[in-house]
Amino acid sequence: MAENTILSVQDINVYYGAIHAVKGISFEVNEGEIVSLVGANGAGKSTTLDTVSGLLRSKTGAIEFCGRSIFTTPAHKIVQMGVAHVPEGRRIFQNLTVEENLDMGAFVQKSSEIEGAKERVFEQFPRLKERRRQLAGTLSGGEQQMLAMGRGLMSDPKLMMLDEPSMGLAPILVEQIFEIIETLHKAGTTILLVEQNAQMALSVSDRAYVLETGTITMSGDAKELMNDDRVRSAYLGG
């Protein structure tokens, strides 16, 4: 695994009005890794991803992607630089077909590259190919999550940020989604994963950071964190 830092986040502080949601956190993601941010609901995980992708702004600190500051870069420019954000709750376009949703994810691609990108997504998600002309709103929850991930892949990202990909899915579908995450990783995609399902997140990750009420309280090798009594007690039911 390459140890080149692809994402560096330093001392960010994010507010919703008077609410201090993210409190001076710092972390890094190296090229080729899966890094997880785990913690309870309201810990600041999604806010952190929204800040990296330019949807929210930090009051302080620095955010660099591939050695370039993206601290004040508009969100669409961050996508063009190679960051794909698959948001919590899928947020697919319900009234568009599967194929049209994928096309929406390809706005940074040259028109000559879109069909090739789509075929690569269909190779990764054969079920989407079967349903390419189906309205996205009629897909199952698992299929909608696949579509959201496929739409993110259409921009050919260097870094894919996944926000709660297992949310609302049956256990068998959760396992399937995490198998897909591992497959994407093996294919060379660097992944920053936000998950309340700490057991699944840590099982596929190289490293992880534990967030509690907007601060990072623990970090390290994911497998070591799985065996840490504090993490087991708080997040793994052990």
Summary of the structure (lengths in Angstrom):
residues: 238
radius of gyration: 17.3
end to end distance: 31.0
largest distance: 52.5
contacts: 779
relative contact order: 0.18
helix: 39%
strand: 27%
